[in-house]
Amino acid sequence: MSADLSHRPRTGPAAPLCAADIEDAAQRISGVVSTTPLQFSERLSQITGAQVYLKREDLQAVRSYKLRGAYNLLMQLSPDEKAAGVVCSSAG
């Protein structure tokens, strides 16, 4: 079963984000996720010719970005969607 997000104004991966969308998501997850640092990667910067920083999500309790997206989605479910239950899985 997947959540029906059609009642939300913006759906799909191609829909543009605005600053308010990001701020709203940050507020929703703020009590659950830790703030993690960026770390400069000298090796990747040399390879690409750009300044590359890695987001240290390995410092989250769950060691990944998955917490951010999953929790953000769950907090946007309607009461009926929450009552129906949620099944999650991850391959990595």
Biopython code that builds the backbone (N, CA, C, O; Angstrom):
import numpy as np
from Bio.PDB.StructureBuilder import StructureBuilder

atoms = [
    (1, "MET", "N", (0.850, -1.164, 0.000)),
    (1, "MET", "CA", (0.000, 0.000, 0.000)),
    (1, "MET", "C", (0.899, 1.231, 0.000)),
    (1, "MET", "O", (1.914, 1.257, 0.695)),
    (2, "SER", "N", (0.543, 2.223, -0.754)),
    (2, "SER", "CA", (1.293, 3.473, -0.735)),
    (2, "SER", "C", (0.350, 4.609, -0.400)),
    (2, "SER", "O", (-0.848, 4.536, -0.671)),
    (3, "ALA", "N", (0.885, 5.635, 0.178)),
    (3, "ALA", "CA", (0.075, 6.780, 0.577)),
    (3, "ALA", "C", (-0.433, 7.513, -0.651)),
    (3, "ALA", "O", (0.300, 7.693, -1.623)),
    (4, "ASP", "N", (-1.681, 7.932, -0.607)),
    (4, "ASP", "CA", (-2.240, 8.759, -1.665)),
    (4, "ASP", "C", (-1.960, 10.210, -1.303)),
    (4, "ASP", "O", (-2.579, 10.755, -0.389)),
    (5, "LEU", "N", (-1.046, 10.825, -2.005)),
    (5, "LEU", "CA", (-0.652, 12.190, -1.704)),
    (5, "LEU", "C", (-1.336, 13.190, -2.622)),
    (5, "LEU", "O", (-0.907, 14.340, -2.725)),
    (6, "SER", "N", (-2.403, 12.755, -3.292)),
    (6, "SER", "CA", (-3.055, 13.624, -4.271)),
    (6, "SER", "C", (-3.696, 14.853, -3.636)),
    (6, "SER", "O", (-3.947, 15.838, -4.331)),
    (7, "HIS", "N", (-3.965, 14.818, -2.341)),
    (7, "HIS", "CA", (-4.568, 15.975, -1.692)),
    (7, "HIS", "C", (-3.545, 17.066, -1.398)),
    (7, "HIS", "O", (-3.908, 18.140, -0.917)),
    (8, "ARG", "N", (-2.298, 16.808, -1.675)),
    (8, "ARG", "CA", (-1.259, 17.801, -1.474)),
    (8, "ARG", "C", (-1.080, 18.593, -2.767)),
    (8, "ARG", "O", (-1.230, 18.044, -3.858)),
    (9, "PRO", "N", (-0.764, 19.863, -2.650)),
    (9, "PRO", "CA", (-0.687, 20.697, -3.852)),
    (9, "PRO", "C", (0.428, 20.309, -4.810)),
    (9, "PRO", "O", (0.312, 20.564, -6.008)),
    (10, "ARG", "N", (1.500, 19.705, -4.326)),
    (10, "ARG", "CA", (2.644, 19.400, -5.171)),
    (10, "ARG", "C", (2.985, 17.935, -5.000)),
    (10, "ARG", "O", (3.263, 17.490, -3.887)),
    (11, "THR", "N", (2.969, 17.174, -6.090)),
    (11, "THR", "CA", (3.326, 15.763, -6.016)),
    (11, "THR", "C", (4.244, 15.413, -7.170)),
    (11, "THR", "O", (4.294, 16.117, -8.179)),
    (12, "GLY", "N", (4.963, 14.327, -7.012)),
    (12, "GLY", "CA", (5.818, 13.840, -8.075)),
    (12, "GLY", "C", (7.217, 14.405, -7.994)),
    (12, "GLY", "O", (7.427, 15.513, -7.501)),
    (13, "PRO", "N", (8.170, 13.636, -8.481)),
    (13, "PRO", "CA", (9.569, 14.047, -8.378)),
    (13, "PRO", "C", (9.924, 15.249, -9.237)),
    (13, "PRO", "O", (10.923, 15.915, -8.966)),
    (14, "ALA", "N", (9.138, 15.548, -10.265)),
    (14, "ALA", "CA", (9.470, 16.657, -11.151)),
    (14, "ALA", "C", (8.888, 17.988, -10.668)),
    (14, "ALA", "O", (9.196, 19.040, -11.228)),
    (15, "ALA", "N", (8.052, 17.945, -9.635)),
    (15, "ALA", "CA", (7.436, 19.181, -9.153)),
    (15, "ALA", "C", (8.501, 20.056, -8.495)),
    (15, "ALA", "O", (9.294, 19.562, -7.693)),
    (16, "PRO", "N", (8.528, 21.345, -8.822)),
    (16, "PRO", "CA", (9.560, 22.218, -8.260)),
    (16, "PRO", "C", (9.344, 22.487, -6.769)),
    (16, "PRO", "O", (8.212, 22.587, -6.298)),
    (17, "LEU", "N", (10.432, 22.598, -6.055)),
    (17, "LEU", "CA", (10.404, 22.964, -4.648)),
    (17, "LEU", "C", (10.659, 24.449, -4.514)),
    (17, "LEU", "O", (11.325, 25.059, -5.349)),
    (18, "CYS", "N", (10.126, 25.016, -3.464)),
    (18, "CYS", "CA", (10.462, 26.401, -3.156)),
    (18, "CYS", "C", (11.037, 26.428, -1.745)),
    (18, "CYS", "O", (10.979, 25.428, -1.029)),
    (19, "ALA", "N", (11.582, 27.551, -1.351)),
    (19, "ALA", "CA", (12.216, 27.666, -0.036)),
    (19, "ALA", "C", (11.237, 27.325, 1.083)),
    (19, "ALA", "O", (11.633, 26.720, 2.080)),
    (20, "ALA", "N", (9.979, 27.698, 0.941)),
    (20, "ALA", "CA", (8.988, 27.413, 1.982)),
    (20, "ALA", "C", (8.778, 25.912, 2.159)),
    (20, "ALA", "O", (8.556, 25.454, 3.280)),
    (21, "ASP", "N", (8.845, 25.128, 1.062)),
    (21, "ASP", "CA", (8.717, 23.676, 1.160)),
    (21, "ASP", "C", (9.837, 23.092, 2.014)),
    (21, "ASP", "O", (9.608, 22.215, 2.846)),
    (22, "ILE", "N", (11.033, 23.586, 1.798)),
    (22, "ILE", "CA", (12.196, 23.092, 2.533)),
    (22, "ILE", "C", (12.111, 23.497, 3.996)),
    (22, "ILE", "O", (12.407, 22.702, 4.887)),
    (23, "GLU", "N", (11.710, 24.723, 4.235)),
    (23, "GLU", "CA", (11.554, 25.188, 5.615)),
    (23, "GLU", "C", (10.470, 24.400, 6.346)),
    (23, "GLU", "O", (10.636, 24.062, 7.518)),
    (24, "ASP", "N", (9.362, 24.106, 5.665)),
    (24, "ASP", "CA", (8.289, 23.312, 6.273)),
    (24, "ASP", "C", (8.779, 21.917, 6.629)),
    (24, "ASP", "O", (8.502, 21.417, 7.719)),
    (25, "ALA", "N", (9.501, 21.293, 5.721)),
    (25, "ALA", "CA", (10.032, 19.951, 5.990)),
    (25, "ALA", "C", (11.024, 19.985, 7.146)),
    (25, "ALA", "O", (11.004, 19.102, 8.003)),
    (26, "ALA", "N", (11.878, 20.980, 7.178)),
    (26, "ALA", "CA", (12.854, 21.103, 8.269)),
    (26, "ALA", "C", (12.149, 21.238, 9.612)),
    (26, "ALA", "O", (12.591, 20.667, 10.609)),
    (27, "GLN", "N", (11.061, 21.988, 9.640)),
    (27, "GLN", "CA", (10.297, 22.145, 10.880)),
    (27, "GLN", "C", (9.672, 20.820, 11.299)),
    (27, "GLN", "O", (9.689, 20.473, 12.480)),
    (28, "ARG", "N", (9.115, 20.072, 10.333)),
    (28, "ARG", "CA", (8.457, 18.797, 10.652)),
    (28, "ARG", "C", (9.432, 17.796, 11.260)),
    (28, "ARG", "O", (9.067, 17.059, 12.176)),
    (29, "ILE", "N", (10.662, 17.759, 10.765)),
    (29, "ILE", "CA", (11.610, 16.736, 11.220)),
    (29, "ILE", "C", (12.534, 17.209, 12.333)),
    (29, "ILE", "O", (13.333, 16.424, 12.844)),
    (30, "SER", "N", (12.440, 18.474, 12.717)),
    (30, "SER", "CA", (13.416, 19.066, 13.638)),
    (30, "SER", "C", (13.517, 18.357, 14.987)),
    (30, "SER", "O", (14.602, 18.315, 15.567)),
    (31, "GLY", "N", (12.441, 17.811, 15.493)),
    (31, "GLY", "CA", (12.499, 17.150, 16.788)),
    (31, "GLY", "C", (12.992, 15.719, 16.729)),
    (31, "GLY", "O", (13.150, 15.070, 17.763)),
    (32, "VAL", "N", (13.237, 15.219, 15.512)),
    (32, "VAL", "CA", (13.586, 13.809, 15.343)),
    (32, "VAL", "C", (15.011, 13.614, 14.838)),
    (32, "VAL", "O", (15.701, 12.691, 15.272)),
    (33, "VAL", "N", (15.452, 14.466, 13.936)),
    (33, "VAL", "CA", (16.779, 14.301, 13.346)),
    (33, "VAL", "C", (17.799, 15.185, 14.050)),
    (33, "VAL", "O", (17.452, 16.187, 14.674)),
    (34, "SER", "N", (19.045, 14.799, 13.938)),
    (34, "SER", "CA", (20.147, 15.602, 14.457)),
    (34, "SER", "C", (20.693, 16.487, 13.344)),
    (34, "SER", "O", (20.652, 16.117, 12.170)),
    (35, "THR", "N", (21.197, 17.643, 13.714)),
    (35, "THR", "CA", (21.895, 18.475, 12.745)),
    (35, "THR", "C", (23.245, 17.833, 12.498)),
    (35, "THR", "O", (23.991, 17.561, 13.438)),
    (36, "THR", "N", (23.556, 17.593, 11.251)),
    (36, "THR", "CA", (24.826, 16.946, 10.914)),
    (36, "THR", "C", (25.672, 17.895, 10.073)),
    (36, "THR", "O", (25.137, 18.696, 9.307)),
    (37, "PRO", "N", (26.990, 17.805, 10.215)),
    (37, "PRO", "CA", (27.875, 18.741, 9.523)),
    (37, "PRO", "C", (28.153, 18.361, 8.073)),
    (37, "PRO", "O", (27.901, 17.237, 7.639)),
    (38, "LEU", "N", (28.676, 19.328, 7.349)),
    (38, "LEU", "CA", (29.256, 19.083, 6.035)),
    (38, "LEU", "C", (30.752, 18.897, 6.233)),
    (38, "LEU", "O", (31.359, 19.566, 7.069)),
    (39, "GLN", "N", (31.347, 17.989, 5.464)),
    (39, "GLN", "CA", (32.780, 17.761, 5.551)),
    (39, "GLN", "C", (33.385, 17.908, 4.161)),
    (39, "GLN", "O", (32.968, 17.244, 3.212)),
    (40, "PHE", "N", (34.364, 18.780, 4.060)),
    (40, "PHE", "CA", (35.042, 18.990, 2.789)),
    (40, "PHE", "C", (35.754, 17.709, 2.365)),
    (40, "PHE", "O", (36.432, 17.078, 3.175)),
    (41, "SER", "N", (35.600, 17.324, 1.095)),
    (41, "SER", "CA", (36.269, 16.144, 0.546)),
    (41, "SER", "C", (37.351, 16.603, -0.423)),
    (41, "SER", "O", (37.072, 16.977, -1.562)),
    (42, "GLU", "N", (38.572, 16.566, 0.047)),
    (42, "GLU", "CA", (39.686, 16.994, -0.801)),
    (42, "GLU", "C", (39.807, 16.108, -2.032)),
    (42, "GLU", "O", (40.023, 16.609, -3.136)),
    (43, "ARG", "N", (39.672, 14.803, -1.856)),
    (43, "ARG", "CA", (39.814, 13.853, -2.963)),
    (43, "ARG", "C", (38.762, 14.102, -4.045)),
    (43, "ARG", "O", (39.106, 14.218, -5.221)),
    (44, "LEU", "N", (37.487, 14.186, -3.661)),
    (44, "LEU", "CA", (36.440, 14.411, -4.660)),
    (44, "LEU", "C", (36.537, 15.804, -5.270)),
    (44, "LEU", "O", (36.191, 15.997, -6.435)),
    (45, "SER", "N", (36.993, 16.750, -4.511)),
    (45, "SER", "CA", (37.179, 18.106, -5.039)),
    (45, "SER", "C", (38.255, 18.116, -6.107)),
    (45, "SER", "O", (38.103, 18.771, -7.138)),
    (46, "GLN", "N", (39.351, 17.391, -5.867)),
    (46, "GLN", "CA", (40.422, 17.318, -6.862)),
    (46, "GLN", "C", (39.952, 16.609, -8.127)),
    (46, "GLN", "O", (40.275, 17.028, -9.239)),
    (47, "ILE", "N", (39.190, 15.535, -7.951)),
    (47, "ILE", "CA", (38.710, 14.765, -9.099)),
    (47, "ILE", "C", (37.757, 15.588, -9.959)),
    (47, "ILE", "O", (37.825, 15.537, -11.187)),
    (48, "THR", "N", (36.873, 16.342, -9.322)),
    (48, "THR", "CA", (35.828, 17.063, -10.054)),
    (48, "THR", "C", (36.201, 18.488, -10.435)),
    (48, "THR", "O", (35.581, 19.079, -11.318)),
    (49, "GLY", "N", (37.213, 19.042, -9.771)),
    (49, "GLY", "CA", (37.565, 20.433, -10.017)),
    (49, "GLY", "C", (36.602, 21.409, -9.353)),
    (49, "GLY", "O", (36.618, 22.604, -9.646)),
    (50, "ALA", "N", (35.777, 20.902, -8.473)),
    (50, "ALA", "CA", (34.816, 21.736, -7.740)),
    (50, "ALA", "C", (35.027, 21.511, -6.246)),
    (50, "ALA", "O", (35.671, 20.541, -5.846)),
    (51, "GLN", "N", (34.499, 22.386, -5.442)),
    (51, "GLN", "CA", (34.571, 22.180, -4.003)),
    (51, "GLN", "C", (33.435, 21.236, -3.610)),
    (51, "GLN", "O", (32.262, 21.594, -3.717)),
    (52, "VAL", "N", (33.781, 20.043, -3.161)),
    (52, "VAL", "CA", (32.791, 19.015, -2.824)),
    (52, "VAL", "C", (32.750, 18.831, -1.311)),
    (52, "VAL", "O", (33.774, 18.613, -0.664)),
    (53, "TYR", "N", (31.548, 18.923, -0.771)),
    (53, "TYR", "CA", (31.312, 18.693, 0.650)),
    (53, "TYR", "C", (30.373, 17.510, 0.794)),
    (53, "TYR", "O", (29.422, 17.369, 0.025)),
    (54, "LEU", "N", (30.633, 16.670, 1.765)),
    (54, "LEU", "CA", (29.788, 15.518, 2.039)),
    (54, "LEU", "C", (28.944, 15.800, 3.269)),
    (54, "LEU", "O", (29.461, 16.277, 4.280)),
    (55, "LYS", "N", (27.662, 15.515, 3.195)),
    (55, "LYS", "CA", (26.757, 15.682, 4.330)),
    (55, "LYS", "C", (26.894, 14.443, 5.202)),
    (55, "LYS", "O", (26.644, 13.333, 4.732)),
    (56, "ARG", "N", (27.278, 14.604, 6.436)),
    (56, "ARG", "CA", (27.610, 13.494, 7.329)),
    (56, "ARG", "C", (26.371, 12.881, 7.984)),
    (56, "ARG", "O", (26.220, 12.920, 9.205)),
    (57, "GLU", "N", (25.494, 12.320, 7.163)),
    (57, "GLU", "CA", (24.297, 11.669, 7.696)),
    (57, "GLU", "C", (24.621, 10.363, 8.400)),
    (57, "GLU", "O", (23.768, 9.794, 9.081)),
    (58, "ASP", "N", (25.859, 9.883, 8.240)),
    (58, "ASP", "CA", (26.266, 8.700, 8.996)),
    (58, "ASP", "C", (26.325, 8.996, 10.495)),
    (58, "ASP", "O", (26.483, 8.081, 11.303)),
    (59, "LEU", "N", (26.197, 10.270, 10.866)),
    (59, "LEU", "CA", (26.184, 10.647, 12.277)),
    (59, "LEU", "C", (24.760, 10.664, 12.855)),
    (59, "LEU", "O", (24.589, 10.900, 14.051)),
    (60, "GLN", "N", (23.745, 10.420, 12.028)),
    (60, "GLN", "CA", (22.374, 10.263, 12.530)),
    (60, "GLN", "C", (22.283, 8.952, 13.303)),
    (60, "GLN", "O", (23.084, 8.041, 13.091)),
    (61, "ALA", "N", (21.318, 8.864, 14.188)),
    (61, "ALA", "CA", (21.121, 7.622, 14.955)),
    (61, "ALA", "C", (20.893, 6.429, 14.027)),
    (61, "ALA", "O", (21.315, 5.316, 14.343)),
    (62, "VAL", "N", (20.234, 6.642, 12.890)),
    (62, "VAL", "CA", (19.955, 5.550, 11.947)),
    (62, "VAL", "C", (20.986, 5.472, 10.825)),
    (62, "VAL", "O", (20.895, 4.605, 9.955)),
    (63, "ARG", "N", (21.957, 6.366, 10.842)),
    (63, "ARG", "CA", (23.103, 6.363, 9.916)),
    (63, "ARG", "C", (22.760, 6.597, 8.451)),
    (63, "ARG", "O", (23.481, 6.133, 7.568)),
    (64, "SER", "N", (21.658, 7.318, 8.177)),
    (64, "SER", "CA", (21.322, 7.567, 6.772)),
    (64, "SER", "C", (20.368, 8.738, 6.623)),
    (64, "SER", "O", (19.830, 9.253, 7.603)),
    (65, "TYR", "N", (20.168, 9.153, 5.360)),
    (65, "TYR", "CA", (19.198, 10.191, 5.027)),
    (65, "TYR", "C", (17.768, 9.670, 5.127)),
    (65, "TYR", "O", (16.831, 10.463, 5.213)),
    (66, "LYS", "N", (17.587, 8.368, 5.118)),
    (66, "LYS", "CA", (16.247, 7.784, 5.036)),
    (66, "LYS", "C", (15.315, 8.326, 6.105)),
    (66, "LYS", "O", (14.121, 8.506, 5.863)),
    (67, "LEU", "N", (15.855, 8.583, 7.278)),
    (67, "LEU", "CA", (15.041, 9.105, 8.373)),
    (67, "LEU", "C", (14.370, 10.415, 7.976)),
    (67, "LEU", "O", (13.193, 10.619, 8.275)),
    (68, "ARG", "N", (15.091, 11.293, 7.315)),
    (68, "ARG", "CA", (14.543, 12.606, 6.948)),
    (68, "ARG", "C", (13.332, 12.473, 6.026)),
    (68, "ARG", "O", (12.266, 13.017, 6.316)),
    (69, "GLY", "N", (13.489, 11.769, 4.944)),
    (69, "GLY", "CA", (12.401, 11.637, 3.972)),
    (69, "GLY", "C", (11.234, 10.822, 4.498)),
    (69, "GLY", "O", (10.076, 11.188, 4.294)),
    (70, "ALA", "N", (11.529, 9.722, 5.172)),
    (70, "ALA", "CA", (10.462, 8.866, 5.677)),
    (70, "ALA", "C", (9.637, 9.586, 6.746)),
    (70, "ALA", "O", (8.407, 9.560, 6.706)),
    (71, "TYR", "N", (10.304, 10.219, 7.687)),
    (71, "TYR", "CA", (9.578, 10.907, 8.755)),
    (71, "TYR", "C", (8.796, 12.095, 8.200)),
    (71, "TYR", "O", (7.662, 12.340, 8.610)),
    (72, "ASN", "N", (9.392, 12.823, 7.280)),
    (72, "ASN", "CA", (8.699, 13.953, 6.666)),
    (72, "ASN", "C", (7.425, 13.479, 5.976)),
    (72, "ASN", "O", (6.382, 14.119, 6.112)),
    (73, "LEU", "N", (7.484, 12.387, 5.248)),
    (73, "LEU", "CA", (6.299, 11.857, 4.576)),
    (73, "LEU", "C", (5.259, 11.407, 5.591)),
    (73, "LEU", "O", (4.080, 11.731, 5.451)),
    (74, "LEU", "N", (5.677, 10.670, 6.605)),
    (74, "LEU", "CA", (4.730, 10.170, 7.599)),
    (74, "LEU", "C", (3.985, 11.301, 8.293)),
    (74, "LEU", "O", (2.796, 11.179, 8.584)),
    (75, "MET", "N", (4.675, 12.392, 8.557)),
    (75, "MET", "CA", (4.038, 13.513, 9.238)),
    (75, "MET", "C", (3.037, 14.256, 8.362)),
    (75, "MET", "O", (2.272, 15.083, 8.858)),
    (76, "GLN", "N", (3.037, 13.967, 7.063)),
    (76, "GLN", "CA", (2.100, 14.611, 6.147)),
    (76, "GLN", "C", (0.901, 13.733, 5.814)),
    (76, "GLN", "O", (0.010, 14.157, 5.078)),
    (77, "LEU", "N", (0.868, 12.515, 6.348)),
    (77, "LEU", "CA", (-0.261, 11.637, 6.082)),
    (77, "LEU", "C", (-1.506, 12.148, 6.801)),
    (77, "LEU", "O", (-1.420, 12.737, 7.879)),
    (78, "SER", "N", (-2.658, 11.913, 6.187)),
    (78, "SER", "CA", (-3.928, 12.283, 6.814)),
    (78, "SER", "C", (-4.212, 11.309, 7.960)),
    (78, "SER", "O", (-3.599, 10.244, 8.030)),
    (79, "PRO", "N", (-5.129, 11.663, 8.849)),
    (79, "PRO", "CA", (-5.497, 10.724, 9.921)),
    (79, "PRO", "C", (-5.973, 9.372, 9.376)),
    (79, "PRO", "O", (-5.657, 8.333, 9.956)),
    (80, "ASP", "N", (-6.722, 9.370, 8.282)),
    (80, "ASP", "CA", (-7.179, 8.104, 7.698)),
    (80, "ASP", "C", (-6.008, 7.278, 7.166)),
    (80, "ASP", "O", (-5.982, 6.058, 7.327)),
    (81, "GLU", "N", (-5.048, 7.939, 6.536)),
    (81, "GLU", "CA", (-3.874, 7.231, 6.028)),
    (81, "GLU", "C", (-3.071, 6.649, 7.194)),
    (81, "GLU", "O", (-2.604, 5.512, 7.117)),
    (82, "LYS", "N", (-2.914, 7.410, 8.253)),
    (82, "LYS", "CA", (-2.191, 6.899, 9.432)),
    (82, "LYS", "C", (-2.918, 5.727, 10.050)),
    (82, "LYS", "O", (-2.289, 4.751, 10.457)),
    (83, "ALA", "N", (-4.244, 5.811, 10.126)),
    (83, "ALA", "CA", (-5.040, 4.732, 10.724)),
    (83, "ALA", "C", (-4.934, 3.450, 9.918)),
    (83, "ALA", "O", (-5.017, 2.356, 10.477)),
    (84, "ALA", "N", (-4.749, 3.575, 8.598)),
    (84, "ALA", "CA", (-4.635, 2.398, 7.736)),
    (84, "ALA", "C", (-3.319, 1.667, 7.971)),
    (84, "ALA", "O", (-3.197, 0.489, 7.636)),
    (85, "GLY", "N", (-2.339, 2.351, 8.539)),
    (85, "GLY", "CA", (-1.050, 1.736, 8.811)),
    (85, "GLY", "C", (-0.032, 2.026, 7.718)),
    (85, "GLY", "O", (-0.373, 2.449, 6.614)),
    (86, "VAL", "N", (1.202, 1.789, 8.055)),
    (86, "VAL", "CA", (2.306, 2.051, 7.136)),
    (86, "VAL", "C", (3.254, 0.860, 7.165)),
    (86, "VAL", "O", (3.553, 0.316, 8.229)),
    (87, "VAL", "N", (3.717, 0.465, 6.002)),
    (87, "VAL", "CA", (4.724, -0.578, 5.892)),
    (87, "VAL", "C", (5.923, 0.036, 5.182)),
    (87, "VAL", "O", (5.787, 0.613, 4.103)),
    (88, "CYS", "N", (7.083, -0.089, 5.785)),
    (88, "CYS", "CA", (8.308, 0.463, 5.200)),
    (88, "CYS", "C", (9.337, -0.638, 5.058)),
    (88, "CYS", "O", (9.366, -1.589, 5.839)),
    (89, "SER", "N", (10.177, -0.495, 4.054)),
    (89, "SER", "CA", (11.303, -1.410, 3.914)),
    (89, "SER", "C", (12.462, -0.643, 3.285)),
    (89, "SER", "O", (12.270, 0.394, 2.649)),
    (90, "SER", "N", (13.646, -1.167, 3.473)),
    (90, "SER", "CA", (14.834, -0.553, 2.898)),
    (90, "SER", "C", (15.813, -1.642, 2.502)),
    (90, "SER", "O", (15.988, -2.634, 3.210)),
    (91, "ALA", "N", (16.436, -1.441, 1.377)),
    (91, "ALA", "CA", (17.407, -2.427, 0.909)),
    (91, "ALA", "C", (18.828, -2.001, 1.212)),
    (91, "ALA", "O", (19.769, -2.710, 0.855)),
    (92, "GLY", "N", (19.008, -0.873, 1.852)),
    (92, "GLY", "CA", (20.387, -0.479, 2.075)),
    (92, "GLY", "C", (20.578, 0.627, 3.040)),
    (92, "GLY", "O", (21.712, 1.034, 3.296)),
]
sb = StructureBuilder()
sb.init_structure("model")
sb.init_model(0)
sb.init_chain("A")
sb.init_seg("    ")
for serial, (resi, resn, name, xyz) in enumerate(atoms, 1):
    if name == "N":
        sb.init_residue(resn, " ", resi, " ")
    sb.init_atom(name, np.array(xyz, "f"), 0.0, 1.0, " ", f" {name:<3s}", serial, name[0])
structure = sb.get_structure()
